[in-house]
Amino acid sequence: MENNIEQLCFELISFSGEAKNCFLEAVDLAFDEKLEQAKEKVKEGKKFLKNTHNAHSNLLTASLNGQIQNESVLIMHSEDQFMSAENALVMAEKMIKLVEKLTDKYKEGKNEKN
């Protein structure tokens, strides 16, 4: 049982890391004004985040079934990585919107001068 819990934690950490990397890459792409690529990278990250949610649900189920007797550093770390990935998603989506707005404003200002 303990190995199963560890496996779930490692899945949570791995999928969270992959998701977070995608979201941070999306921000970099947005800053380079590659907005469509940035949005695609967010979609890719959301697929990893879905796997993260599944692993998290399994971990919660194990906890509810009494399979987790005490909190471990590994469980806390996996939960922290999960929350970090979710925060990165929110940040990436907001940054993409910000770059879109700034790009639109810049184009509007440029057109008004012509």
TIGUTOR-299276 format. One record per atom (N, C-alpha, C): residue number from 1; x, y, z; atom name. Coordinates in steps of 0.001 Angstrom, whole numbers, padded with zeros to 6 digits. Atoms other than C-alpha are relative to their C-alpha. Example, Ala and Ser with C-alpha at 12.3 -4.5 7.8 and 13.67 -1.06 7.14 Angstrom:
2
rec num=1; east=000890; north=-001190; up=000000; atome=N .
rec num=1; east=012300; north=-004500; up=007800; atome=CA .
rec num=1; east=000900; north=001200; up=000000; atome=C .
rec num=2; east=-000820; north=-001190; up=-000060; atome=N .
rec num=2; east=013670; north=-001060; up=007140; atome=CA .
rec num=2; east=-000770; north=001090; up=000730; atome=C .
//
This chain:
114
rec num=1; east=000816; north=-001198; up=000000; atome=N .
rec num=1; east=000000; north=000000; up=000000; atome=CA .
rec num=1; east=000859; north=001261; up=000000; atome=C .
rec num=2; east=-000862; north=-001172; up=-000080; atome=N .
rec num=2; east=002797; north=002408; up=000884; atome=CA .
rec num=2; east=000636; north=000311; up=-001348; atome=C .
rec num=3; east=-000578; north=-000207; up=001327; atome=N .
rec num=3; east=004390; north=001866; up=-002535; atome=CA .
rec num=3; east=-001000; north=000663; up=-000931; atome=C .
rec num=4; east=001041; north=-000605; up=000824; atome=N .
rec num=4; east=001076; north=002763; up=-004166; atome=CA .
rec num=4; east=-000130; north=001492; up=000305; atome=C .
rec num=5; east=000087; north=-001400; up=-000400; atome=N .
rec num=5; east=000930; north=006022; up=-002192; atome=CA .
rec num=5; east=001202; north=000762; up=-000542; atome=C .
rec num=6; east=-001200; north=-000639; up=000542; atome=N .
rec num=6; east=004512; north=006830; up=-003148; atome=CA .
rec num=6; east=-000119; north=000178; up=-001507; atome=C .
rec num=7; east=000186; north=-000088; up=001451; atome=N .
rec num=7; east=003696; north=006076; up=-006791; atome=CA .
rec num=7; east=-000934; north=001154; up=-000351; atome=C .
rec num=8; east=000938; north=-001100; up=000244; atome=N .
rec num=8; east=000726; north=008456; up=-006648; atome=CA .
rec num=8; east=000666; north=001351; up=000233; atome=C .
rec num=9; east=-000710; north=-001255; up=-000277; atome=N .
rec num=9; east=002908; north=011147; up=-005099; atome=CA .
rec num=9; east=000956; north=000349; up=-001135; atome=C .
rec num=10; east=-000941; north=-000259; up=001091; atome=N .
rec num=10; east=005537; north=010760; up=-007793; atome=CA .
rec num=10; east=-000731; north=000370; up=-001293; atome=C .
rec num=11; east=000808; north=-000391; up=001163; atome=N .
rec num=11; east=002847; north=010908; up=-010489; atome=CA .
rec num=11; east=-000447; north=001451; up=000140; atome=C .
rec num=12; east=000446; north=-001364; up=-000261; atome=N .
rec num=12; east=001513; north=014080; up=-008913; atome=CA .
rec num=12; east=001137; north=000989; up=-000236; atome=C .
rec num=13; east=-001164; north=-000872; up=000171; atome=N .
rec num=13; east=004989; north=015621; up=-008817; atome=CA .
rec num=13; east=000384; north=000095; up=-001470; atome=C .
rec num=14; east=-000417; north=000032; up=001404; atome=N .
rec num=14; east=005838; north=014558; up=-012366; atome=CA .
rec num=14; east=-000967; north=000758; up=-000907; atome=C .
rec num=15; east=000986; north=-000672; up=000846; atome=N .
rec num=15; east=002602; north=015668; up=-014014; atome=CA .
rec num=15; east=-000087; north=001489; up=000319; atome=C .
rec num=16; east=000026; north=-001416; up=-000386; atome=N .
rec num=16; east=002616; north=018913; up=-012030; atome=CA .
rec num=16; east=001172; north=000746; up=-000615; atome=C .
rec num=17; east=-001192; north=-000624; up=000581; atome=N .
rec num=17; east=006151; north=019663; up=-013178; atome=CA .
rec num=17; east=-000132; north=000200; up=-001498; atome=C .
rec num=18; east=000199; north=-000115; up=001450; atome=N .
rec num=18; east=005305; north=018973; up=-016817; atome=CA .
rec num=18; east=-001000; north=001107; up=-000319; atome=C .
rec num=19; east=001014; north=-001036; up=000220; atome=N .
rec num=19; east=002208; north=021163; up=-016594; atome=CA .
rec num=19; east=000592; north=001381; up=000233; atome=C .
rec num=20; east=-000582; north=-001299; up=-000334; atome=N .
rec num=20; east=004088; north=023989; up=-014910; atome=CA .
rec num=20; east=000989; north=000447; up=-001068; atome=C .
rec num=21; east=-000944; north=-000344; up=001066; atome=N .
rec num=21; east=006838; north=023862; up=-017534; atome=CA .
rec num=21; east=-000727; north=000491; up=-001244; atome=C .
rec num=22; east=000786; north=-000441; up=001159; atome=N .
rec num=22; east=004244; north=024138; up=-020303; atome=CA .
rec num=22; east=-000538; north=001409; up=000214; atome=C .
rec num=23; east=000576; north=-001314; up=-000274; atome=N .
rec num=23; east=002617; north=027126; up=-018619; atome=CA .
rec num=23; east=001069; north=001089; up=-000029; atome=C .
rec num=24; east=-001075; north=-000987; up=000031; atome=N .
rec num=24; east=005941; north=028907; up=-018159; atome=CA .
rec num=24; east=000511; north=000213; up=-001424; atome=C .
rec num=25; east=-000362; north=-000144; up=001413; atome=N .
rec num=25; east=006863; north=028204; up=-021784; atome=CA .
rec num=25; east=-001039; north=000847; up=-000724; atome=C .
rec num=26; east=001072; north=-000797; up=000606; atome=N .
rec num=26; east=003495; north=029692; up=-022749; atome=CA .
rec num=26; east=000212; north=001480; up=000277; atome=C .
rec num=27; east=-000274; north=-001403; up=-000335; atome=N .
rec num=27; east=004400; north=032904; up=-020929; atome=CA .
rec num=27; east=001146; north=000527; up=-000858; atome=C .
rec num=28; east=-001122; north=-000418; up=000848; atome=N .
rec num=28; east=007728; north=033069; up=-022772; atome=CA .
rec num=28; east=-000450; north=000222; up=-001441; atome=C .
rec num=29; east=000512; north=-000153; up=001364; atome=N .
rec num=29; east=005944; north=032544; up=-026088; atome=CA .
rec num=29; east=-000863; north=001247; up=-000122; atome=C .
rec num=30; east=000846; north=-001199; up=000019; atome=N .
rec num=30; east=003422; north=035256; up=-025223; atome=CA .
rec num=30; east=000862; north=001252; up=-000019; atome=C .
rec num=31; east=-000891; north=-001164; up=-000023; atome=N .
rec num=31; east=006230; north=037691; up=-024413; atome=CA .
rec num=31; east=000673; north=000211; up=-001351; atome=C .
rec num=32; east=-000553; north=-000103; up=001357; atome=N .
rec num=32; east=007623; north=036930; up=-027872; atome=CA .
rec num=32; east=-001092; north=000269; up=-001036; atome=C .
rec num=33; east=001183; north=-000283; up=000822; atome=N .
rec num=33; east=004137; north=037746; up=-029240; atome=CA .
rec num=33; east=-000377; north=-001164; up=-000908; atome=C .
rec num=34; east=000411; north=001223; up=000691; atome=N .
rec num=34; east=003645; north=034164; up=-030405; atome=CA .
rec num=34; east=-001221; north=-000535; up=000744; atome=C .
rec num=35; east=001167; north=000240; up=-000843; atome=N .
rec num=35; east=000165; north=034138; up=-028938; atome=CA .
rec num=35; east=-000702; north=-001319; up=-000294; atome=C .
rec num=36; east=000657; north=001275; up=000321; atome=N .
rec num=36; east=-001296; north=031168; up=-030809; atome=CA .
rec num=36; east=000811; north=-001174; up=000535; atome=C .
rec num=37; east=-000856; north=001057; up=-000548; atome=N .
rec num=37; east=001691; north=029025; up=-029871; atome=CA .
rec num=37; east=-000107; north=-000043; up=001519; atome=C .
rec num=38; east=000146; north=-000071; up=-001460; atome=N .
rec num=38; east=001339; north=030225; up=-026278; atome=CA .
rec num=38; east=-001289; north=-000681; up=000440; atome=C .
rec num=39; east=001287; north=000616; up=-000349; atome=N .
rec num=39; east=-002314; north=029185; up=-026216; atome=CA .
rec num=39; east=000053; north=-001514; up=-000178; atome=C .
rec num=40; east=-000154; north=001444; up=000214; atome=N .
rec num=40; east=-001413; north=025771; up=-027631; atome=CA .
rec num=40; east=000812; north=-000629; up=001132; atome=C .
rec num=41; east=-000826; north=000509; up=-001098; atome=N .
rec num=41; east=001233; north=025356; up=-024944; atome=CA .
rec num=41; east=-000823; north=-000094; up=001285; atome=C .
rec num=42; east=000897; north=000074; up=-001158; atome=N .
rec num=42; east=-001405; north=026143; up=-022298; atome=CA .
rec num=42; east=-000891; north=-001235; up=-000118; atome=C .
rec num=43; east=000832; north=001198; up=000196; atome=N .
rec num=43; east=-003647; north=023447; up=-023814; atome=CA .
rec num=43; east=000787; north=-001267; up=000322; atome=C .
rec num=44; east=-000850; north=001157; up=-000291; atome=N .
rec num=44; east=-000755; north=020995; up=-023639; atome=CA .
rec num=44; east=000187; north=-000150; up=001512; atome=C .
rec num=45; east=-000169; north=000032; up=-001449; atome=N .
rec num=45; east=-000162; north=021923; up=-020018; atome=CA .
rec num=45; east=-001253; north=-000456; up=000718; atome=C .
rec num=46; east=001263; north=000405; up=-000624; atome=N .
rec num=46; east=-003837; north=021451; up=-019201; atome=CA .
rec num=46; east=-000198; north=-001510; up=-000081; atome=C .
rec num=47; east=000083; north=001461; up=000095; atome=N .
rec num=47; east=-003571; north=017849; up=-020428; atome=CA .
rec num=47; east=000804; north=-000646; up=001128; atome=C .
rec num=48; east=-000792; north=000506; up=-001123; atome=N .
rec num=48; east=-000792; north=017244; up=-017916; atome=CA .
rec num=48; east=-000717; north=000277; up=001316; atome=C .
rec num=49; east=000699; north=-000355; up=-001232; atome=N .
rec num=49; east=-002828; north=019048; up=-015276; atome=CA .
rec num=49; east=-001192; north=-000923; up=000242; atome=C .
rec num=50; east=001099; north=000959; up=-000157; atome=N .
rec num=50; east=-005751; north=016708; up=-015967; atome=CA .
rec num=50; east=000524; north=-001296; up=000619; atome=C .
rec num=51; east=-000619; north=001191; up=-000597; atome=N .
rec num=51; east=-003450; north=013766; up=-015223; atome=CA .
rec num=51; east=000345; north=000247; up=001466; atome=C .
rec num=52; east=-000311; north=-000370; up=-001380; atome=N .
rec num=52; east=-002387; north=015613; up=-012089; atome=CA .
rec num=52; east=-001246; north=-000085; up=000862; atome=C .
rec num=53; east=001263; north=000072; up=-000738; atome=N .
rec num=53; east=-006011; north=015960; up=-011009; atome=CA .
rec num=53; east=-000393; north=-001454; up=000268; atome=C .
rec num=54; east=000327; north=001422; up=-000186; atome=N .
rec num=54; east=-006527; north=012221; up=-011546; atome=CA .
rec num=54; east=000853; north=-000626; up=001105; atome=C .
rec num=55; east=-000892; north=000537; up=-001037; atome=N .
rec num=55; east=-003481; north=011339; up=-009439; atome=CA .
rec num=55; east=-000386; north=000559; up=001369; atome=C .
rec num=56; east=000401; north=-000628; up=-001264; atome=N .
rec num=56; east=-004626; north=013799; up=-006779; atome=CA .
rec num=56; east=-001278; north=-000639; up=000534; atome=C .
rec num=57; east=001247; north=000662; up=-000417; atome=N .
rec num=57; east=-008108; north=012255; up=-006713; atome=CA .
rec num=57; east=000286; north=-001377; up=000583; atome=C .
rec num=58; east=-000367; north=001326; up=-000508; atome=N .
rec num=58; east=-006557; north=008819; up=-006267; atome=CA .
rec num=58; east=000680; north=000094; up=001367; atome=C .
rec num=59; east=-000659; north=-000198; up=-001287; atome=N .
rec num=59; east=-004409; north=010138; up=-003438; atome=CA .
rec num=59; east=-001022; north=000336; up=001086; atome=C .
rec num=60; east=001056; north=-000341; up=-000962; atome=N .
rec num=60; east=-007448; north=011669; up=-001727; atome=CA .
rec num=60; east=-000855; north=-001218; up=000344; atome=C .
rec num=61; east=000774; north=001221; up=-000233; atome=N .
rec num=61; east=-009378; north=008420; up=-002163; atome=CA .
rec num=61; east=000752; north=-000940; up=000938; atome=C .
rec num=62; east=-000817; north=000851; up=-000876; atome=N .
rec num=62; east=-006515; north=006495; up=-000583; atome=CA .
rec num=62; east=-000028; north=000527; up=001432; atome=C .
rec num=63; east=000053; north=-000601; up=-001337; atome=N .
rec num=63; east=-006560; north=008920; up=002317; atome=CA .
rec num=63; east=-001342; north=-000274; up=000674; atome=C .
rec num=64; east=001334; north=000248; up=-000553; atome=N .
rec num=64; east=-010310; north=008568; up=002785; atome=CA .
rec num=64; east=-000217; north=-001465; up=000364; atome=C .
rec num=65; east=000119; north=001439; up=-000276; atome=N .
rec num=65; east=-009981; north=004776; up=002695; atome=CA .
rec num=65; east=000939; north=-000462; up=001110; atome=C .
rec num=66; east=-000884; north=000337; up=-001108; atome=N .
rec num=66; east=-007468; north=004917; up=005539; atome=CA .
rec num=66; east=001330; north=-000587; up=-000404; atome=C .
rec num=67; east=-001269; north=000560; up=000469; atome=N .
rec num=67; east=-004517; north=003871; up=003383; atome=CA .
rec num=67; east=001185; north=000897; up=000347; atome=C .
rec num=68; east=-001060; north=-000924; up=-000397; atome=N .
rec num=68; east=-002547; north=006939; up=004463; atome=CA .
rec num=68; east=-000138; north=000210; up=001505; atome=C .
rec num=69; east=000069; north=-000071; up=-001457; atome=N .
rec num=69; east=-001770; north=006737; up=008149; atome=CA .
rec num=69; east=000528; north=001323; up=000545; atome=C .
rec num=70; east=-000543; north=-001283; up=-000451; atome=N .
rec num=70; east=000283; north=009915; up=008474; atome=CA .
rec num=70; east=000523; north=000783; up=-001200; atome=C .
rec num=71; east=-000510; north=-000863; up=001066; atome=N .
rec num=71; east=001371; north=012844; up=006386; atome=CA .
rec num=71; east=001506; north=-000214; up=-000137; atome=C .
rec num=72; east=-001433; north=000121; up=000225; atome=N .
rec num=72; east=004780; north=012459; up=004809; atome=CA .
rec num=72; east=000488; north=001231; up=-000751; atome=C .
rec num=73; east=-000600; north=-001113; up=000735; atome=N .
rec num=73; east=007163; north=014998; up=003357; atome=CA .
rec num=73; east=-000294; north=-000163; up=-001486; atome=C .
rec num=74; east=000273; north=000261; up=001413; atome=N .
rec num=74; east=006601; north=013345; up=-000023; atome=CA .
rec num=74; east=-001421; north=000419; up=-000373; atome=C .
rec num=75; east=001386; north=-000402; up=000266; atome=N .
rec num=75; east=002833; north=013860; up=000188; atome=CA .
rec num=75; east=-000109; north=001521; up=-000005; atome=C .
rec num=76; east=000058; north=-001468; up=-000058; atome=N .
rec num=76; east=003285; north=017494; up=001230; atome=CA .
rec num=76; east=000664; north=000623; up=-001222; atome=C .
rec num=77; east=-000695; north=-000520; up=001177; atome=N .
rec num=77; east=005775; north=018063; up=-001586; atome=CA .
rec num=77; east=-000859; north=-000165; up=-001254; atome=C .
rec num=78; east=000833; north=000229; up=001187; atome=N .
rec num=78; east=003438; north=016521; up=-004163; atome=CA .
rec num=78; east=-001186; north=000960; up=-000022; atome=C .
rec num=79; east=001107; north=-000960; up=-000081; atome=N .
rec num=79; east=000544; north=018691; up=-002950; atome=CA .
rec num=79; east=000482; north=001406; up=-000352; atome=C .
rec num=80; east=-000568; north=-001316; up=000286; atome=N .
rec num=80; east=002780; north=021769; up=-003109; atome=CA .
rec num=80; east=000248; north=000174; up=-001497; atome=C .
rec num=81; east=-000254; north=-000073; up=001440; atome=N .
rec num=81; east=003814; north=020986; up=-006685; atome=CA .
rec num=81; east=-001301; north=000129; up=-000783; atome=C .
rec num=82; east=001316; north=-000071; up=000630; atome=N .
rec num=82; east=000176; north=020502; up=-007647; atome=CA .
rec num=82; east=-000549; north=001424; up=000069; atome=C .
rec num=83; east=000494; north=-001374; up=-000153; atome=N .
rec num=83; east=-000816; north=023898; up=-006240; atome=CA .
rec num=83; east=000825; north=000976; up=-000826; atome=C .
rec num=84; east=-000883; north=-000859; up=000783; atome=N .
rec num=84; east=002186; north=025498; up=-007920; atome=CA .
rec num=84; east=-000365; north=-000057; up=-001485; atome=C .
rec num=85; east=000401; north=000147; up=001406; atome=N .
rec num=85; east=001107; north=024109; up=-011300; atome=CA .
rec num=85; east=-001317; north=000714; up=-000270; atome=C .
rec num=86; east=001276; north=-000698; up=000177; atome=N .
rec num=86; east=-002433; north=025404; up=-010820; atome=CA .
rec num=86; east=000204; north=001511; up=-000004; atome=C .
rec num=87; east=-000302; north=-001435; up=-000017; atome=N .
rec num=87; east=-001051; north=028846; up=-009942; atome=CA .
rec num=87; east=000679; north=000437; up=-001294; atome=C .
rec num=88; east=-000682; north=-000326; up=001255; atome=N .
rec num=88; east=001188; north=028764; up=-013015; atome=CA .
rec num=88; east=-000997; north=000089; up=-001150; atome=C .
rec num=89; east=001039; north=-000067; up=001035; atome=N .
rec num=89; east=-001872; north=028074; up=-015186; atome=CA .
rec num=89; east=-000712; north=001346; up=000044; atome=C .
rec num=90; east=000703; north=-001281; up=-000143; atome=N .
rec num=90; east=-003708; north=031107; up=-013816; atome=CA .
rec num=90; east=000892; north=001139; up=-000478; atome=C .
rec num=91; east=-000936; north=-001045; up=000397; atome=N .
rec num=91; east=-000622; north=033270; up=-014277; atome=CA .
rec num=91; east=000204; north=000015; up=-001513; atome=C .
rec num=92; east=-000232; north=000076; up=001442; atome=N .
rec num=92; east=-000016; north=032045; up=-017832; atome=CA .
rec num=92; east=-001192; north=000539; up=-000780; atome=C .
rec num=93; east=001188; north=-000487; up=000713; atome=N .
rec num=93; east=-003599; north=032689; up=-018916; atome=CA .
rec num=93; east=-000130; north=001513; up=000118; atome=C .
rec num=94; east=000089; north=-001448; up=-000184; atome=N .
rec num=94; east=-003528; north=036188; up=-017446; atome=CA .
rec num=94; east=001090; north=000732; up=-000781; atome=C .
rec num=95; east=-001092; north=-000640; up=000744; atome=N .
rec num=95; east=-000153; north=037004; up=-019010; atome=CA .
rec num=95; east=-000288; north=000001; up=-001498; atome=C .
rec num=96; east=000349; north=000051; up=001422; atome=N .
rec num=96; east=-001362; north=035879; up=-022433; atome=CA .
rec num=96; east=-001036; north=001070; up=-000311; atome=C .
rec num=97; east=001017; north=-001041; up=000201; atome=N .
rec num=97; east=-004426; north=038129; up=-022096; atome=CA .
rec num=97; east=000621; north=001388; up=000055; atome=C .
rec num=98; east=-000664; north=-001295; up=-000118; atome=N .
rec num=98; east=-002211; north=041014; up=-020998; atome=CA .
rec num=98; east=000779; north=000333; up=-001268; atome=C .
rec num=99; east=-000768; north=-000235; up=001224; atome=N .
rec num=99; east=000097; north=040625; up=-023985; atome=CA .
rec num=99; east=-000938; north=000265; up=-001172; atome=C .
rec num=100; east=000983; north=-000248; up=001064; atome=N .
rec num=100; east=-002942; north=040409; up=-026291; atome=CA .
rec num=100; east=-000515; north=001434; up=000068; atome=C .
rec num=101; east=000519; north=-001360; up=-000158; atome=N .
rec num=101; east=-004333; north=043654; up=-024873; atome=CA .
rec num=101; east=001051; north=001037; up=-000356; atome=C .
rec num=102; east=-001067; north=-000952; up=000304; atome=N .
rec num=102; east=-000999; north=045439; up=-025061; atome=CA .
rec num=102; east=000299; north=000038; up=-001493; atome=C .
rec num=103; east=-000241; north=000071; up=001442; atome=N .
rec num=103; east=-000462; north=044249; up=-028619; atome=CA .
rec num=103; east=-001104; north=000724; up=-000760; atome=C .
rec num=104; east=001128; north=-000685; up=000641; atome=N .
rec num=104; east=-003947; north=045435; up=-029612; atome=CA .
rec num=104; east=000096; north=001507; up=000182; atome=C .
rec num=105; east=-000127; north=-001438; up=-000271; atome=N .
rec num=105; east=-003395; north=048826; up=-027948; atome=CA .
rec num=105; east=001115; north=000604; up=-000845; atome=C .
rec num=106; east=-001120; north=-000483; up=000794; atome=N .
rec num=106; east=-000051; north=049198; up=-029696; atome=CA .
rec num=106; east=-000406; north=000138; up=-001463; atome=C .
rec num=107; east=000444; north=-000045; up=001395; atome=N .
rec num=107; east=-001608; north=048381; up=-033063; atome=CA .
rec num=107; east=-000990; north=001134; up=-000221; atome=C .
rec num=108; east=000967; north=-001098; up=000108; atome=N .
rec num=108; east=-004477; north=050830; up=-032426; atome=CA .
rec num=108; east=000716; north=001339; up=-000037; atome=C .
rec num=109; east=-000759; north=-001249; up=-000049; atome=N .
rec num=109; east=-002044; north=053602; up=-031532; atome=CA .
rec num=109; east=000799; north=000223; up=-001263; atome=C .
rec num=110; east=-000783; north=-000093; up=001228; atome=N .
rec num=110; east=000084; north=052864; up=-034557; atome=CA .
rec num=110; east=-000901; north=000376; up=-001175; atome=C .
rec num=111; east=000944; north=-000309; up=001074; atome=N .
rec num=111; east=-002975; north=052982; up=-036852; atome=CA .
rec num=111; east=-000507; north=001433; up=000094; atome=C .
rec num=112; east=000476; north=-001371; up=-000173; atome=N .
rec num=112; east=-004129; north=056307; up=-035365; atome=CA .
rec num=112; east=001025; north=001009; up=-000492; atome=C .
rec num=113; east=-001059; north=-000908; up=000442; atome=N .
rec num=113; east=-000772; north=057893; up=-036197; atome=CA .
rec num=113; east=000084; north=000051; up=-001518; atome=C .
rec num=114; east=-000094; north=000051; up=001475; atome=N .
rec num=114; east=-001042; north=056830; up=-039849; atome=CA .
rec num=114; east=-001177; north=000615; up=-000622; atome=C .
//
